[in-house]
Amino acid sequence: MISVIVTYKIKKEFVEQNKFNIEKFITDFKKLDSSEFQYNVFTKQDGLTFVHHSLYKNEQIQKDLLNVPSFLEFQKQRDEIGLDGTPEIEFVNLIESSDKKWKK
């Protein structure tokens, strides 16, 4: 099990484009076998800080997801146009989940 939290802040003028790009790759993710991963995106109260939390059953599904073309395009635009600072990437350990498919 791999669990990752990515937090980043974007420029105000890029908020709507970032949300559009997220919607696009999440739509593509929904076409895949969701029993192998979970991917959620949140914003903090400032509306500029985004938090992505992902759970992957294994390294292969993580690699597959991170190479979906719409996800790669999201990252490219975010990094080249939208970022305000540097993303923070954290690997966290799952202790417990209410979802039966995610076991310790």
C-alpha positions in Angstrom: 0.0 0.0 0.0 1.3 3.4 -1.0 -0.2 6.6 0.4 0.9 10.0 -0.8 -0.2 13.6 0.1 0.9 16.4 -2.2 0.2 20.0 -1.1 0.9 23.0 -3.3 -0.2 26.6 -3.7 -1.0 28.1 -7.0 -1.4 31.7 -8.4 -4.8 33.2 -8.1 -5.2 33.6 -11.8 -4.6 29.9 -12.3 -7.2 28.6 -9.9 -10.0 27.9 -12.5 -7.5 26.3 -15.0 -6.1 24.1 -12.3 -9.6 22.9 -11.3 -10.4 22.2 -14.9 -7.2 20.2 -15.3 -8.0 18.2 -12.2 -11.5 17.5 -13.4 -10.0 16.2 -16.6 -7.6 13.7 -15.1 -10.1 12.6 -12.5 -12.5 11.8 -15.3 -9.8 9.7 -16.9 -9.0 8.0 -13.6 -12.7 7.1 -13.2 -12.4 5.0 -16.4 -9.8 2.8 -14.7 -10.2 0.0 -12.1 -10.9 2.0 -8.9 -10.4 -1.1 -6.7 -6.7 -0.6 -7.2 -6.4 3.1 -6.1 -8.2 6.0 -4.6 -7.4 9.6 -5.6 -8.9 12.7 -3.9 -8.3 16.4 -4.3 -9.1 19.1 -1.8 -8.5 22.8 -1.5 -7.7 24.6 1.8 -9.8 27.5 2.9 -7.6 30.0 1.1 -8.8 28.5 -2.2 -5.2 28.6 -3.5 -3.7 25.6 -1.7 -4.6 22.2 -3.2 -4.1 18.9 -1.4 -4.0 15.6 -3.4 -4.3 12.4 -1.4 -3.7 9.1 -3.2 -3.8 5.5 -2.2 -2.4 2.8 -4.4 -2.5 -0.9 -4.0 1.0 -1.2 -5.4 3.8 0.5 -7.3 2.5 -0.6 -10.7 -0.9 1.0 -10.4 0.8 4.2 -9.1 3.1 4.2 -12.1 0.1 3.6 -14.4 -1.9 6.5 -13.0 1.0 8.9 -12.9 1.5 8.3 -16.6 -2.1 9.0 -17.7 -1.7 11.7 -20.4 -4.2 14.1 -18.8 -2.4 13.8 -15.4 0.9 14.5 -17.1 -0.6 17.6 -18.8 -2.1 18.8 -15.4 1.4 18.5 -13.8 3.1 20.3 -16.7 0.7 23.2 -16.7 0.7 23.5 -12.9 4.5 23.4 -12.7 5.2 25.7 -15.7 2.3 28.3 -15.3 0.5 27.9 -12.0 2.7 27.1 -9.1 3.4 29.6 -6.3 6.3 27.9 -4.5 7.3 24.3 -4.4 5.0 21.3 -3.9 5.3 19.3 -0.7 5.2 15.6 -1.1 4.6 13.3 1.9 4.4 9.6 2.1 2.1 8.5 4.9 1.3 5.2 6.5 -2.4 4.0 6.6 -3.4 3.0 10.1 -7.0 2.3 9.5 -9.8 3.0 7.0 -13.6 2.7 7.0 -13.3 1.5 3.4 -12.9 -2.3 3.4 -10.7 -2.4 0.4 -7.9 -0.5 2.2 -6.3 -2.8 4.7 -3.3 -2.2 6.8 
